[in-house]
Amino acid sequence: MNLNAHMQQDAGTELLLEPSNIAARSDAPANAADSARSEKNILQWVAYLPRTCVKTMIRMGWDKTT
């Protein structure tokens, strides 16, 4: 495993756990499948997009709709 890729995945997980993102994501009920898809999307995005871009995408709900 590429260390850089591993570090980027850790950053994606960190994004999921930030209080502002949890609050933004709690407005709609999610089931386990939705949550898993959301996490998978975010982990993919952090591999090639800037952190600020990923945060914006999460805030807009794209992790749930993509």
PDB file of N, CA, C and O in Angstrom, chain B, residues numbered from 101:
ATOM      1  N   MET B 101       0.846  -1.184   0.000  1.00  0.00           N
ATOM      2  CA  MET B 101       0.000   0.000   0.000  1.00  0.00           C
ATOM      3  C   MET B 101       0.886   1.240   0.000  1.00  0.00           C
ATOM      4  O   MET B 101       1.870   1.317   0.735  1.00  0.00           O
ATOM      5  N   ASN B 102       0.531   2.179  -0.812  1.00  0.00           N
ATOM      6  CA  ASN B 102       1.240   3.451  -0.885  1.00  0.00           C
ATOM      7  C   ASN B 102       0.944   4.243   0.378  1.00  0.00           C
ATOM      8  O   ASN B 102      -0.217   4.453   0.727  1.00  0.00           O
ATOM      9  N   LEU B 103       2.005   4.685   1.069  1.00  0.00           N
ATOM     10  CA  LEU B 103       1.830   5.422   2.321  1.00  0.00           C
ATOM     11  C   LEU B 103       1.033   6.694   2.094  1.00  0.00           C
ATOM     12  O   LEU B 103       0.189   7.050   2.916  1.00  0.00           O
ATOM     13  N   ASN B 104       1.290   7.383   0.992  1.00  0.00           N
ATOM     14  CA  ASN B 104       0.566   8.605   0.687  1.00  0.00           C
ATOM     15  C   ASN B 104      -0.939   8.324   0.541  1.00  0.00           C
ATOM     16  O   ASN B 104      -1.767   9.081   1.048  1.00  0.00           O
ATOM     17  N   ALA B 105      -1.275   7.255  -0.139  1.00  0.00           N
ATOM     18  CA  ALA B 105      -2.687   6.889  -0.304  1.00  0.00           C
ATOM     19  C   ALA B 105      -3.312   6.564   1.052  1.00  0.00           C
ATOM     20  O   ALA B 105      -4.458   6.926   1.317  1.00  0.00           O
ATOM     21  N   HIS B 106      -2.551   5.881   1.905  1.00  0.00           N
ATOM     22  CA  HIS B 106      -3.055   5.539   3.230  1.00  0.00           C
ATOM     23  C   HIS B 106      -3.325   6.806   4.032  1.00  0.00           C
ATOM     24  O   HIS B 106      -4.344   6.904   4.714  1.00  0.00           O
ATOM     25  N   MET B 107      -2.425   7.767   3.954  1.00  0.00           N
ATOM     26  CA  MET B 107      -2.603   9.029   4.660  1.00  0.00           C
ATOM     27  C   MET B 107      -3.829   9.764   4.135  1.00  0.00           C
ATOM     28  O   MET B 107      -4.553  10.386   4.913  1.00  0.00           O
ATOM     29  N   GLN B 108      -4.071   9.705   2.837  1.00  0.00           N
ATOM     30  CA  GLN B 108      -5.234  10.369   2.267  1.00  0.00           C
ATOM     31  C   GLN B 108      -6.512   9.693   2.744  1.00  0.00           C
ATOM     32  O   GLN B 108      -7.503  10.376   3.000  1.00  0.00           O
ATOM     33  N   GLN B 109      -6.514   8.380   2.869  1.00  0.00           N
ATOM     34  CA  GLN B 109      -7.688   7.685   3.367  1.00  0.00           C
ATOM     35  C   GLN B 109      -7.958   8.068   4.806  1.00  0.00           C
ATOM     36  O   GLN B 109      -9.115   8.241   5.190  1.00  0.00           O
ATOM     37  N   ASP B 110      -6.902   8.207   5.622  1.00  0.00           N
ATOM     38  CA  ASP B 110      -7.079   8.643   7.000  1.00  0.00           C
ATOM     39  C   ASP B 110      -7.714  10.026   7.035  1.00  0.00           C
ATOM     40  O   ASP B 110      -8.569  10.293   7.879  1.00  0.00           O
ATOM     41  N   ALA B 111      -7.307  10.904   6.133  1.00  0.00           N
ATOM     42  CA  ALA B 111      -7.878  12.249   6.073  1.00  0.00           C
ATOM     43  C   ALA B 111      -9.356  12.169   5.724  1.00  0.00           C
ATOM     44  O   ALA B 111     -10.155  12.949   6.243  1.00  0.00           O
ATOM     45  N   GLY B 112      -9.728  11.246   4.859  1.00  0.00           N
ATOM     46  CA  GLY B 112     -11.133  11.083   4.501  1.00  0.00           C
ATOM     47  C   GLY B 112     -11.963  10.632   5.681  1.00  0.00           C
ATOM     48  O   GLY B 112     -13.079  11.110   5.887  1.00  0.00           O
ATOM     49  N   THR B 113     -11.422   9.718   6.449  1.00  0.00           N
ATOM     50  CA  THR B 113     -12.118   9.267   7.646  1.00  0.00           C
ATOM     51  C   THR B 113     -12.255  10.415   8.630  1.00  0.00           C
ATOM     52  O   THR B 113     -13.296  10.569   9.269  1.00  0.00           O
ATOM     53  N   GLU B 114     -11.210  11.220   8.753  1.00  0.00           N
ATOM     54  CA  GLU B 114     -11.264  12.395   9.627  1.00  0.00           C
ATOM     55  C   GLU B 114     -12.385  13.335   9.187  1.00  0.00           C
ATOM     56  O   GLU B 114     -13.091  13.891  10.028  1.00  0.00           O
ATOM     57  N   LEU B 115     -12.553  13.517   7.886  1.00  0.00           N
ATOM     58  CA  LEU B 115     -13.621  14.377   7.375  1.00  0.00           C
ATOM     59  C   LEU B 115     -14.988  13.871   7.821  1.00  0.00           C
ATOM     60  O   LEU B 115     -15.867  14.663   8.162  1.00  0.00           O
ATOM     61  N   LEU B 116     -15.164  12.560   7.819  1.00  0.00           N
ATOM     62  CA  LEU B 116     -16.445  11.988   8.207  1.00  0.00           C
ATOM     63  C   LEU B 116     -16.780  12.291   9.659  1.00  0.00           C
ATOM     64  O   LEU B 116     -17.949  12.410  10.023  1.00  0.00           O
ATOM     65  N   LEU B 117     -15.750  12.415  10.483  1.00  0.00           N
ATOM     66  CA  LEU B 117     -15.957  12.536  11.913  1.00  0.00           C
ATOM     67  C   LEU B 117     -15.961  13.972  12.420  1.00  0.00           C
ATOM     68  O   LEU B 117     -16.202  14.192  13.608  1.00  0.00           O
ATOM     69  N   GLU B 118     -15.708  14.942  11.575  1.00  0.00           N
ATOM     70  CA  GLU B 118     -15.709  16.324  12.020  1.00  0.00           C
ATOM     71  C   GLU B 118     -17.116  16.728  12.443  1.00  0.00           C
ATOM     72  O   GLU B 118     -18.087  16.431  11.746  1.00  0.00           O
ATOM     73  N   PRO B 119     -17.228  17.414  13.596  1.00  0.00           N
ATOM     74  CA  PRO B 119     -18.563  17.766  14.108  1.00  0.00           C
ATOM     75  C   PRO B 119     -19.425  18.523  13.100  1.00  0.00           C
ATOM     76  O   PRO B 119     -20.630  18.282  13.023  1.00  0.00           O
ATOM     77  N   SER B 120     -18.835  19.428  12.332  1.00  0.00           N
ATOM     78  CA  SER B 120     -19.639  20.192  11.370  1.00  0.00           C
ATOM     79  C   SER B 120     -20.222  19.281  10.302  1.00  0.00           C
ATOM     80  O   SER B 120     -21.330  19.525   9.823  1.00  0.00           O
ATOM     81  N   ASN B 121     -19.503  18.248   9.925  1.00  0.00           N
ATOM     82  CA  ASN B 121     -20.004  17.329   8.909  1.00  0.00           C
ATOM     83  C   ASN B 121     -21.067  16.402   9.484  1.00  0.00           C
ATOM     84  O   ASN B 121     -22.029  16.058   8.797  1.00  0.00           O
ATOM     85  N   ILE B 122     -20.902  16.000  10.730  1.00  0.00           N
ATOM     86  CA  ILE B 122     -21.903  15.142  11.357  1.00  0.00           C
ATOM     87  C   ILE B 122     -23.216  15.898  11.466  1.00  0.00           C
ATOM     88  O   ILE B 122     -24.278  15.341  11.187  1.00  0.00           O
ATOM     89  N   ALA B 123     -23.153  17.159  11.869  1.00  0.00           N
ATOM     90  CA  ALA B 123     -24.372  17.964  11.992  1.00  0.00           C
ATOM     91  C   ALA B 123     -25.035  18.146  10.634  1.00  0.00           C
ATOM     92  O   ALA B 123     -26.257  18.042  10.525  1.00  0.00           O
ATOM     93  N   ALA B 124     -24.258  18.412   9.615  1.00  0.00           N
ATOM     94  CA  ALA B 124     -24.807  18.624   8.276  1.00  0.00           C
ATOM     95  C   ALA B 124     -25.417  17.349   7.726  1.00  0.00           C
ATOM     96  O   ALA B 124     -26.381  17.404   6.962  1.00  0.00           O
ATOM     97  N   ARG B 125     -24.869  16.203   8.102  1.00  0.00           N
ATOM     98  CA  ARG B 125     -25.319  14.940   7.557  1.00  0.00           C
ATOM     99  C   ARG B 125     -26.504  14.369   8.332  1.00  0.00           C
ATOM    100  O   ARG B 125     -27.138  13.427   7.859  1.00  0.00           O
ATOM    101  N   SER B 126     -26.818  14.906   9.497  1.00  0.00           N
ATOM    102  CA  SER B 126     -27.844  14.307  10.339  1.00  0.00           C
ATOM    103  C   SER B 126     -29.257  14.766   9.992  1.00  0.00           C
ATOM    104  O   SER B 126     -30.216  14.341  10.637  1.00  0.00           O
ATOM    105  N   ASP B 127     -29.400  15.624   8.987  1.00  0.00           N
ATOM    106  CA  ASP B 127     -30.725  16.135   8.656  1.00  0.00           C
ATOM    107  C   ASP B 127     -31.608  15.103   7.969  1.00  0.00           C
ATOM    108  O   ASP B 127     -32.832  15.240   7.986  1.00  0.00           O
ATOM    109  N   ALA B 128     -31.031  14.094   7.377  1.00  0.00           N
ATOM    110  CA  ALA B 128     -31.827  13.058   6.716  1.00  0.00           C
ATOM    111  C   ALA B 128     -31.419  11.691   7.268  1.00  0.00           C
ATOM    112  O   ALA B 128     -30.230  11.413   7.425  1.00  0.00           O
ATOM    113  N   PRO B 129     -32.392  10.851   7.559  1.00  0.00           N
ATOM    114  CA  PRO B 129     -32.052   9.534   8.074  1.00  0.00           C
ATOM    115  C   PRO B 129     -31.293   8.714   7.024  1.00  0.00           C
ATOM    116  O   PRO B 129     -31.608   8.759   5.835  1.00  0.00           O
ATOM    117  N   ALA B 130     -30.311   7.983   7.479  1.00  0.00           N
ATOM    118  CA  ALA B 130     -29.521   7.154   6.573  1.00  0.00           C
ATOM    119  C   ALA B 130     -29.516   5.720   7.085  1.00  0.00           C
ATOM    120  O   ALA B 130     -29.454   5.474   8.289  1.00  0.00           O
ATOM    121  N   ASN B 131     -29.582   4.795   6.164  1.00  0.00           N
ATOM    122  CA  ASN B 131     -29.461   3.408   6.567  1.00  0.00           C
ATOM    123  C   ASN B 131     -28.007   2.970   6.402  1.00  0.00           C
ATOM    124  O   ASN B 131     -27.175   3.759   5.954  1.00  0.00           O
ATOM    125  N   ALA B 132     -27.698   1.753   6.749  1.00  0.00           N
ATOM    126  CA  ALA B 132     -26.320   1.265   6.710  1.00  0.00           C
ATOM    127  C   ALA B 132     -25.746   1.298   5.295  1.00  0.00           C
ATOM    128  O   ALA B 132     -24.571   1.614   5.106  1.00  0.00           O
ATOM    129  N   ALA B 133     -26.566   0.974   4.313  1.00  0.00           N
ATOM    130  CA  ALA B 133     -26.091   0.971   2.923  1.00  0.00           C
ATOM    131  C   ALA B 133     -25.745   2.394   2.470  1.00  0.00           C
ATOM    132  O   ALA B 133     -24.733   2.605   1.802  1.00  0.00           O
ATOM    133  N   ASP B 134     -26.583   3.363   2.833  1.00  0.00           N
ATOM    134  CA  ASP B 134     -26.306   4.760   2.484  1.00  0.00           C
ATOM    135  C   ASP B 134     -25.020   5.235   3.143  1.00  0.00           C
ATOM    136  O   ASP B 134     -24.198   5.897   2.509  1.00  0.00           O
ATOM    137  N   SER B 135     -24.851   4.899   4.403  1.00  0.00           N
ATOM    138  CA  SER B 135     -23.656   5.300   5.137  1.00  0.00           C
ATOM    139  C   SER B 135     -22.402   4.686   4.533  1.00  0.00           C
ATOM    140  O   SER B 135     -21.377   5.357   4.409  1.00  0.00           O
ATOM    141  N   ALA B 136     -22.478   3.423   4.161  1.00  0.00           N
ATOM    142  CA  ALA B 136     -21.326   2.747   3.558  1.00  0.00           C
ATOM    143  C   ALA B 136     -20.983   3.367   2.211  1.00  0.00           C
ATOM    144  O   ALA B 136     -19.809   3.570   1.900  1.00  0.00           O
ATOM    145  N   ARG B 137     -22.000   3.668   1.412  1.00  0.00           N
ATOM    146  CA  ARG B 137     -21.762   4.301   0.110  1.00  0.00           C
ATOM    147  C   ARG B 137     -21.145   5.685   0.294  1.00  0.00           C
ATOM    148  O   ARG B 137     -20.224   6.065  -0.430  1.00  0.00           O
ATOM    149  N   SER B 138     -21.657   6.431   1.263  1.00  0.00           N
ATOM    150  CA  SER B 138     -21.135   7.761   1.551  1.00  0.00           C
ATOM    151  C   SER B 138     -19.660   7.700   1.933  1.00  0.00           C
ATOM    152  O   SER B 138     -18.845   8.466   1.418  1.00  0.00           O
ATOM    153  N   GLU B 139     -19.328   6.796   2.826  1.00  0.00           N
ATOM    154  CA  GLU B 139     -17.933   6.664   3.256  1.00  0.00           C
ATOM    155  C   GLU B 139     -17.039   6.256   2.091  1.00  0.00           C
ATOM    156  O   GLU B 139     -15.934   6.778   1.943  1.00  0.00           O
ATOM    157  N   LYS B 140     -17.510   5.326   1.266  1.00  0.00           N
ATOM    158  CA  LYS B 140     -16.726   4.884   0.108  1.00  0.00           C
ATOM    159  C   LYS B 140     -16.470   6.047  -0.843  1.00  0.00           C
ATOM    160  O   LYS B 140     -15.352   6.224  -1.329  1.00  0.00           O
ATOM    161  N   ASN B 141     -17.510   6.842  -1.109  1.00  0.00           N
ATOM    162  CA  ASN B 141     -17.348   8.008  -1.985  1.00  0.00           C
ATOM    163  C   ASN B 141     -16.303   8.969  -1.436  1.00  0.00           C
ATOM    164  O   ASN B 141     -15.420   9.417  -2.168  1.00  0.00           O
ATOM    165  N   ILE B 142     -16.401   9.283  -0.157  1.00  0.00           N
ATOM    166  CA  ILE B 142     -15.476  10.238   0.450  1.00  0.00           C
ATOM    167  C   ILE B 142     -14.045   9.722   0.401  1.00  0.00           C
ATOM    168  O   ILE B 142     -13.127  10.477   0.082  1.00  0.00           O
ATOM    169  N   LEU B 143     -13.848   8.466   0.709  1.00  0.00           N
ATOM    170  CA  LEU B 143     -12.495   7.905   0.680  1.00  0.00           C
ATOM    171  C   LEU B 143     -11.913   7.921  -0.731  1.00  0.00           C
ATOM    172  O   LEU B 143     -10.705   8.092  -0.896  1.00  0.00           O
ATOM    173  N   GLN B 144     -12.746   7.746  -1.739  1.00  0.00           N
ATOM    174  CA  GLN B 144     -12.262   7.842  -3.118  1.00  0.00           C
ATOM    175  C   GLN B 144     -11.903   9.287  -3.458  1.00  0.00           C
ATOM    176  O   GLN B 144     -10.867   9.547  -4.069  1.00  0.00           O
ATOM    177  N   TRP B 145     -12.748  10.208  -3.066  1.00  0.00           N
ATOM    178  CA  TRP B 145     -12.518  11.614  -3.406  1.00  0.00           C
ATOM    179  C   TRP B 145     -11.236  12.152  -2.800  1.00  0.00           C
ATOM    180  O   TRP B 145     -10.509  12.899  -3.455  1.00  0.00           O
ATOM    181  N   VAL B 146     -10.946  11.782  -1.550  1.00  0.00           N
ATOM    182  CA  VAL B 146      -9.752  12.343  -0.902  1.00  0.00           C
ATOM    183  C   VAL B 146      -8.467  11.830  -1.547  1.00  0.00           C
ATOM    184  O   VAL B 146      -7.389  12.369  -1.297  1.00  0.00           O
ATOM    185  N   ALA B 147      -8.573  10.806  -2.364  1.00  0.00           N
ATOM    186  CA  ALA B 147      -7.387  10.293  -3.051  1.00  0.00           C
ATOM    187  C   ALA B 147      -6.913  11.236  -4.157  1.00  0.00           C
ATOM    188  O   ALA B 147      -5.749  11.191  -4.554  1.00  0.00           O
ATOM    189  N   TYR B 148      -7.827  12.104  -4.663  1.00  0.00           N
ATOM    190  CA  TYR B 148      -7.412  12.947  -5.783  1.00  0.00           C
ATOM    191  C   TYR B 148      -7.954  14.376  -5.754  1.00  0.00           C
ATOM    192  O   TYR B 148      -7.628  15.174  -6.634  1.00  0.00           O
ATOM    193  N   LEU B 149      -8.769  14.708  -4.767  1.00  0.00           N
ATOM    194  CA  LEU B 149      -9.313  16.068  -4.685  1.00  0.00           C
ATOM    195  C   LEU B 149      -8.778  16.788  -3.447  1.00  0.00           C
ATOM    196  O   LEU B 149      -8.462  16.148  -2.444  1.00  0.00           O
ATOM    197  N   PRO B 150      -8.677  18.108  -3.514  1.00  0.00           N
ATOM    198  CA  PRO B 150      -8.260  18.872  -2.336  1.00  0.00           C
ATOM    199  C   PRO B 150      -9.283  18.734  -1.205  1.00  0.00           C
ATOM    200  O   PRO B 150     -10.480  18.575  -1.445  1.00  0.00           O
ATOM    201  N   ARG B 151      -8.789  18.797   0.011  1.00  0.00           N
ATOM    202  CA  ARG B 151      -9.634  18.636   1.200  1.00  0.00           C
ATOM    203  C   ARG B 151     -10.810  19.614   1.189  1.00  0.00           C
ATOM    204  O   ARG B 151     -11.931  19.229   1.520  1.00  0.00           O
ATOM    205  N   THR B 152     -10.572  20.861   0.816  1.00  0.00           N
ATOM    206  CA  THR B 152     -11.649  21.858   0.812  1.00  0.00           C
ATOM    207  C   THR B 152     -12.750  21.479  -0.179  1.00  0.00           C
ATOM    208  O   THR B 152     -13.932  21.715   0.072  1.00  0.00           O
ATOM    209  N   CYS B 153     -12.354  20.899  -1.285  1.00  0.00           N
ATOM    210  CA  CYS B 153     -13.331  20.462  -2.288  1.00  0.00           C
ATOM    211  C   CYS B 153     -14.190  19.328  -1.717  1.00  0.00           C
ATOM    212  O   CYS B 153     -15.411  19.332  -1.868  1.00  0.00           O
ATOM    213  N   VAL B 154     -13.552  18.374  -1.070  1.00  0.00           N
ATOM    214  CA  VAL B 154     -14.285  17.247  -0.500  1.00  0.00           C
ATOM    215  C   VAL B 154     -15.246  17.731   0.580  1.00  0.00           C
ATOM    216  O   VAL B 154     -16.383  17.267   0.655  1.00  0.00           O
ATOM    217  N   LYS B 155     -14.793  18.658   1.409  1.00  0.00           N
ATOM    218  CA  LYS B 155     -15.665  19.206   2.446  1.00  0.00           C
ATOM    219  C   LYS B 155     -16.905  19.851   1.827  1.00  0.00           C
ATOM    220  O   LYS B 155     -18.018  19.670   2.321  1.00  0.00           O
ATOM    221  N   THR B 156     -16.709  20.591   0.763  1.00  0.00           N
ATOM    222  CA  THR B 156     -17.832  21.235   0.086  1.00  0.00           C
ATOM    223  C   THR B 156     -18.787  20.193  -0.486  1.00  0.00           C
ATOM    224  O   THR B 156     -20.004  20.336  -0.376  1.00  0.00           O
ATOM    225  N   MET B 157     -18.242  19.155  -1.089  1.00  0.00           N
ATOM    226  CA  MET B 157     -19.075  18.101  -1.656  1.00  0.00           C
ATOM    227  C   MET B 157     -19.911  17.422  -0.573  1.00  0.00           C
ATOM    228  O   MET B 157     -21.077  17.097  -0.798  1.00  0.00           O
ATOM    229  N   ILE B 158     -19.317  17.209   0.601  1.00  0.00           N
ATOM    230  CA  ILE B 158     -20.046  16.605   1.720  1.00  0.00           C
ATOM    231  C   ILE B 158     -21.143  17.553   2.177  1.00  0.00           C
ATOM    232  O   ILE B 158     -22.281  17.135   2.392  1.00  0.00           O
ATOM    233  N   ARG B 159     -20.804  18.829   2.325  1.00  0.00           N
ATOM    234  CA  ARG B 159     -21.774  19.825   2.767  1.00  0.00           C
ATOM    235  C   ARG B 159     -22.966  19.885   1.814  1.00  0.00           C
ATOM    236  O   ARG B 159     -24.094  20.119   2.247  1.00  0.00           O
ATOM    237  N   MET B 160     -22.721  19.676   0.518  1.00  0.00           N
ATOM    238  CA  MET B 160     -23.779  19.709  -0.479  1.00  0.00           C
ATOM    239  C   MET B 160     -24.546  18.384  -0.575  1.00  0.00           C
ATOM    240  O   MET B 160     -25.543  18.287  -1.291  1.00  0.00           O
ATOM    241  N   GLY B 161     -24.070  17.367   0.152  1.00  0.00           N
ATOM    242  CA  GLY B 161     -24.769  16.090   0.169  1.00  0.00           C
ATOM    243  C   GLY B 161     -24.416  15.154  -0.960  1.00  0.00           C
ATOM    244  O   GLY B 161     -25.087  14.141  -1.157  1.00  0.00           O
ATOM    245  N   TRP B 162     -23.373  15.473  -1.709  1.00  0.00           N
ATOM    246  CA  TRP B 162     -23.009  14.641  -2.852  1.00  0.00           C
ATOM    247  C   TRP B 162     -22.544  13.260  -2.433  1.00  0.00           C
ATOM    248  O   TRP B 162     -22.671  12.311  -3.207  1.00  0.00           O
ATOM    249  N   ASP B 163     -22.015  13.125  -1.245  1.00  0.00           N
ATOM    250  CA  ASP B 163     -21.566  11.808  -0.798  1.00  0.00           C
ATOM    251  C   ASP B 163     -22.739  10.832  -0.686  1.00  0.00           C
ATOM    252  O   ASP B 163     -22.561   9.619  -0.800  1.00  0.00           O
ATOM    253  N   LYS B 164     -23.931  11.370  -0.462  1.00  0.00           N
ATOM    254  CA  LYS B 164     -25.128  10.534  -0.329  1.00  0.00           C
ATOM    255  C   LYS B 164     -25.832  10.296  -1.653  1.00  0.00           C
ATOM    256  O   LYS B 164     -26.531   9.296  -1.821  1.00  0.00           O
ATOM    257  N   THR B 165     -25.644  11.225  -2.604  1.00  0.00           N
ATOM    258  CA  THR B 165     -26.412  11.149  -3.851  1.00  0.00           C
ATOM    259  C   THR B 165     -25.611  10.638  -5.036  1.00  0.00           C
ATOM    260  O   THR B 165     -26.170  10.409  -6.109  1.00  0.00           O
ATOM    261  N   THR B 166     -24.325  10.459  -4.859  1.00  0.00           N
ATOM    262  CA  THR B 166     -23.473  10.023  -5.967  1.00  0.00           C
ATOM    263  C   THR B 166     -23.318   8.520  -5.980  1.00  0.00           C
ATOM    264  O   THR B 166     -22.632   7.977  -6.846  1.00  0.00           O
TER     265      THR B 166
END
